[in-house]
Amino acid sequence: MKRDTFTSVIIHSLMLLLALTWLYPYLWMFFSSLKETTEIYTTPLFGGHFSFDNYRFLFDDAGKAEKPFLRTLLNSLFITLTITGCVTASSALIGYALAKMTFRGQAAFKNLLILQMVFPAFMFIIPHFVLIRELGLINSYGALILPFVMSAWGIFMVSQSFKGTPNDYIYAARLDHASLWKILRHIMVPLNKSILAIVALFTFTAAWDNFLWPLIVMQDAQKMPLSVLLATFNKSYGIYLGPVMAGSVVQTFPIFILFILFRKHFLEGMSLSLK
């Protein structure tokens, strides 16, 4: 018994050490964002003078240098939340059709979804750019949102989860004259909220961190997302490492909050996706 306890302590200690090693770059970035640039490389992790001057610079003074940090932060929230909502809703609707309905071309559509997941996303950049240009949406919010309102991976994951929901629930709802919307809202979504949560989480993360596509289609600083502005900010203020670190912390903060809020559904969804 004592030997098992000792082994467990050793294993958990090693896991804690590995976790701290993984977290160290983020801790260094956070504490560096609270220091002056001259102290970042000359003081230990918890040493130096801590203040919020770098964050004040971002939100108060960056706009004076034609770097609308707060505006781009709001742009990122609007774009990311819109994409996440569209992907989650479309995945639920189309996933239900694939899992619980029969229609002509259903098998071909499923194969197309799987085929699309095989190819890397960057292969579709040029076709997407040509389409957005022909629609006249270059340098607009539509260019940042329209190509990502549906996700083949999200549809596939939700449809696989919906297949595991017993049809008896749907038959009972139809006997009560429930509409498709009520079936989705009151039966399918509550019973499959874990997989919908993981689809929303991964979609939010991908949309929030998306850099290459906004860099191609957006030149207006008032409309670009935070990820693109940080790249230009880093180029303009590269010698001022403190504000750059503060901007990076703000960039990662929503992802951290989202994971904390949905960690239960995230872990449940991961276990479902591995089955």
C-alpha positions as CSV (number, residue, x, y, z in Angstrom):
1,M,0.0,0.0,0.0
2,K,2.8,2.4,0.9
3,R,4.6,1.5,-2.3
4,D,1.5,2.3,-4.4
5,T,1.2,5.7,-2.5
6,F,4.8,6.5,-3.2
7,T,4.5,5.6,-6.9
8,S,1.4,7.8,-7.1
9,V,3.2,10.8,-5.5
10,I,6.1,10.4,-7.9
11,I,3.8,10.2,-11.0
12,H,1.7,13.2,-9.9
13,S,4.9,15.2,-9.1
14,L,6.2,14.5,-12.6
15,M,2.9,15.5,-14.1
16,L,2.9,18.7,-12.1
17,L,6.4,19.5,-13.3
18,L,5.5,18.9,-16.9
19,A,2.4,21.1,-16.5
20,L,4.5,23.9,-15.0
21,T,7.0,23.6,-17.9
22,W,4.1,23.9,-20.4
23,L,2.7,26.9,-18.5
24,Y,6.0,28.7,-18.1
25,P,5.9,30.6,-21.4
26,Y,2.5,31.9,-20.7
27,L,3.5,32.9,-17.2
28,W,6.5,34.7,-18.5
29,M,4.4,36.5,-21.1
30,F,1.9,37.6,-18.4
31,F,4.5,38.9,-15.9
32,S,6.5,40.5,-18.7
33,S,3.4,42.5,-19.8
34,L,3.4,44.0,-16.3
35,K,7.0,45.2,-16.5
36,E,8.8,48.0,-18.3
37,T,10.6,46.9,-21.4
38,T,14.1,47.4,-19.9
39,E,13.2,45.0,-17.0
40,I,11.8,42.1,-19.0
41,Y,15.2,40.5,-19.8
42,T,17.1,41.8,-16.8
43,T,14.9,40.7,-13.9
44,P,13.7,37.2,-12.8
45,L,10.1,36.0,-13.5
46,F,8.6,37.5,-10.3
47,G,11.1,40.3,-10.0
48,G,11.0,43.9,-11.2
49,H,8.4,46.7,-10.8
50,F,4.9,45.6,-11.8
51,S,2.4,48.0,-13.2
52,F,-0.4,48.3,-15.8
53,D,1.3,51.0,-17.8
54,N,1.6,48.7,-20.9
55,Y,-2.1,48.0,-20.8
56,R,-2.9,51.7,-20.4
57,F,-0.7,52.4,-23.4
58,L,-2.7,49.9,-25.5
59,F,-6.1,51.3,-24.6
60,D,-5.3,55.0,-24.2
61,D,-2.3,55.9,-26.3
62,A,-2.2,53.3,-29.1
63,G,-5.1,55.0,-30.9
64,K,-3.1,58.2,-31.2
65,A,-0.5,56.3,-33.3
66,E,-3.3,55.0,-35.7
67,K,-3.4,51.7,-33.9
68,P,-7.1,51.4,-32.8
69,F,-6.5,48.5,-30.3
70,L,-9.8,48.7,-28.6
71,R,-11.7,48.9,-31.9
72,T,-9.9,45.8,-33.3
73,L,-10.6,43.9,-30.1
74,L,-14.3,44.6,-30.5
75,N,-14.0,43.6,-34.2
76,S,-12.5,40.3,-33.2
77,L,-15.3,39.7,-30.7
78,F,-18.0,40.5,-33.2
79,I,-16.4,38.4,-36.0
80,T,-15.6,35.4,-33.7
81,L,-19.0,35.3,-32.0
82,T,-20.8,35.6,-35.3
83,I,-18.8,32.8,-36.9
84,T,-19.2,30.6,-33.8
85,G,-23.0,31.1,-33.7
86,C,-23.4,30.4,-37.4
87,V,-21.2,27.3,-37.3
88,T,-23.0,25.9,-34.2
89,A,-26.4,26.5,-35.7
90,S,-25.6,25.2,-39.1
91,S,-23.9,22.1,-37.6
92,A,-27.0,21.4,-35.5
93,L,-29.4,21.8,-38.5
94,I,-27.4,19.9,-41.1
95,G,-26.2,17.4,-38.6
96,Y,-29.8,16.6,-37.7
97,A,-30.7,16.1,-41.4
98,L,-27.7,13.7,-41.9
99,A,-28.4,11.7,-38.7
100,K,-32.2,11.5,-38.6
101,M,-33.6,12.2,-42.1
102,T,-33.3,10.6,-45.5
103,F,-32.9,12.5,-48.7
104,R,-31.5,12.1,-52.2
105,G,-27.7,12.5,-52.4
106,Q,-27.2,11.9,-48.7
107,A,-24.3,9.5,-49.1
108,A,-22.6,11.8,-51.6
109,F,-23.0,14.7,-49.2
110,K,-21.4,12.7,-46.3
111,N,-18.5,11.7,-48.6
112,L,-18.0,15.3,-49.5
113,L,-17.8,16.3,-45.9
114,I,-15.2,13.7,-45.2
115,L,-13.3,14.7,-48.3
116,Q,-13.3,18.4,-47.3
117,M,-11.8,17.5,-43.9
118,V,-9.0,15.6,-45.5
119,F,-7.6,18.7,-47.4
120,P,-5.8,21.4,-45.4
121,A,-7.7,24.7,-45.1
122,F,-5.0,26.8,-46.9
123,M,-5.9,25.0,-50.2
124,F,-9.2,26.9,-50.3
125,I,-7.7,30.3,-49.7
126,I,-7.4,31.2,-53.4
127,P,-11.0,30.0,-54.4
128,H,-12.3,31.9,-51.4
129,F,-10.5,35.0,-52.3
130,V,-11.7,34.9,-55.9
131,L,-15.3,34.4,-54.7
132,I,-15.1,37.2,-52.2
133,R,-13.6,39.5,-54.7
134,E,-16.3,38.8,-57.3
135,L,-18.9,39.5,-54.6
136,G,-17.3,42.9,-53.9
137,L,-16.7,42.1,-50.2
138,I,-13.0,42.7,-50.0
139,N,-12.1,44.9,-47.0
140,S,-15.5,44.3,-45.3
141,Y,-16.8,42.3,-42.4
142,G,-18.5,40.0,-44.8
143,A,-15.2,38.9,-46.2
144,L,-14.1,37.8,-42.7
145,I,-17.3,36.0,-41.8
146,L,-18.9,34.5,-45.0
147,P,-16.3,31.8,-45.8
148,F,-16.5,30.3,-42.3
149,V,-20.3,30.2,-41.5
150,M,-20.3,26.4,-41.9
151,S,-17.8,23.8,-40.9
152,A,-17.5,20.3,-42.4
153,W,-15.8,19.0,-39.2
154,G,-18.6,20.5,-37.0
155,I,-21.4,19.0,-39.1
156,F,-19.7,15.6,-39.0
157,M,-19.1,15.7,-35.3
158,V,-22.7,16.8,-34.5
159,S,-24.3,14.3,-36.9
160,Q,-22.3,11.5,-35.3
161,S,-23.5,12.6,-31.9
162,F,-27.1,12.9,-33.1
163,K,-27.1,9.4,-34.4
164,G,-26.6,8.1,-30.8
165,T,-29.9,9.9,-29.7
166,P,-32.7,7.3,-29.6
167,N,-35.4,7.9,-32.2
168,D,-38.1,7.3,-29.6
169,Y,-37.6,10.8,-28.3
170,I,-38.3,12.2,-31.8
171,Y,-41.3,10.0,-32.4
172,A,-42.8,11.0,-29.0
173,A,-42.3,14.7,-29.9
174,R,-43.9,14.3,-33.3
175,L,-47.0,12.7,-31.6
176,D,-47.3,15.9,-29.6
177,H,-47.1,17.8,-32.9
178,A,-43.7,19.3,-32.2
179,S,-42.1,21.2,-35.0
180,L,-38.5,20.6,-36.3
181,W,-37.4,23.7,-34.3
182,K,-38.9,22.4,-31.1
183,I,-37.3,19.0,-31.6
184,L,-33.9,20.5,-32.1
185,R,-34.3,23.0,-29.2
186,H,-35.9,20.8,-26.6
187,I,-34.6,17.3,-27.4
188,M,-31.5,17.2,-29.7
189,V,-29.6,20.2,-28.4
190,P,-30.0,19.4,-24.6
191,L,-29.1,15.8,-25.1
192,N,-26.0,16.6,-27.2
193,K,-24.9,19.9,-25.6
194,S,-21.4,18.5,-24.9
195,I,-20.5,17.9,-28.5
196,L,-22.1,21.3,-29.5
197,A,-20.0,22.9,-26.8
198,I,-16.8,21.4,-28.2
199,V,-17.7,22.5,-31.7
200,A,-18.4,26.0,-30.4
201,L,-15.1,26.1,-28.4
202,F,-12.9,24.9,-31.3
203,T,-14.7,27.2,-33.7
204,F,-14.2,30.2,-31.4
205,T,-10.5,29.4,-31.0
206,A,-9.9,29.0,-34.7
207,A,-11.8,32.2,-35.6
208,W,-10.2,34.2,-32.8
209,D,-6.7,33.2,-33.8
210,N,-7.3,33.4,-37.6
211,F,-4.5,35.5,-39.0
212,L,-3.7,34.6,-42.7
213,W,-7.2,35.1,-44.1
214,P,-7.9,38.5,-42.5
215,L,-4.4,39.6,-43.5
216,I,-5.3,38.9,-47.2
217,V,-8.8,40.5,-47.4
218,M,-8.6,43.3,-44.9
219,Q,-6.5,46.5,-45.1
220,D,-8.7,48.9,-43.2
221,A,-7.3,49.3,-39.6
222,Q,-10.8,50.1,-38.3
223,K,-12.2,46.8,-39.5
224,M,-9.3,44.4,-39.1
225,P,-9.3,41.9,-36.2
226,L,-6.9,42.0,-33.2
227,S,-4.6,39.2,-34.5
228,V,-3.7,41.3,-37.6
229,L,-3.3,44.5,-35.7
230,L,-0.9,42.8,-33.3
231,A,1.3,41.9,-36.2
232,T,1.5,45.5,-37.4
233,F,1.8,46.7,-33.8
234,N,4.7,44.3,-33.2
235,K,6.4,45.7,-36.4
236,S,5.9,49.3,-35.3
237,Y,6.7,48.9,-31.6
238,G,9.1,46.0,-31.7
239,I,11.6,47.7,-29.4
240,Y,8.8,48.3,-26.9
241,L,8.4,44.7,-25.8
242,G,6.1,45.4,-22.9
243,P,3.1,46.7,-24.9
244,V,3.6,43.8,-27.3
245,M,3.4,41.3,-24.4
246,A,0.3,43.1,-23.1
247,G,-1.4,42.8,-26.4
248,S,-0.5,39.1,-26.6
249,V,-2.1,38.6,-23.1
250,V,-5.3,40.3,-24.2
251,Q,-5.3,38.1,-27.4
252,T,-5.1,34.9,-25.3
253,F,-7.4,36.0,-22.5
254,P,-10.8,35.2,-24.1
255,I,-9.6,31.7,-25.0
256,F,-8.6,31.1,-21.4
257,I,-12.0,32.4,-20.1
258,L,-13.9,30.3,-22.6
259,F,-12.1,27.1,-21.6
260,I,-12.7,27.8,-17.9
261,L,-16.5,28.3,-18.5
262,F,-16.9,25.3,-20.7
263,R,-14.3,23.0,-19.4
264,K,-16.9,20.4,-18.2
265,H,-18.5,20.2,-21.6
266,F,-15.1,20.3,-23.3
267,L,-13.9,17.2,-21.5
268,E,-17.2,15.4,-22.1
269,G,-17.1,16.3,-25.7
270,M,-13.5,15.1,-26.0
271,S,-14.4,11.8,-24.5
272,L,-17.3,11.4,-26.9
273,S,-15.2,12.3,-29.9
274,L,-12.6,9.6,-28.9
275,K,-15.3,6.8,-28.7
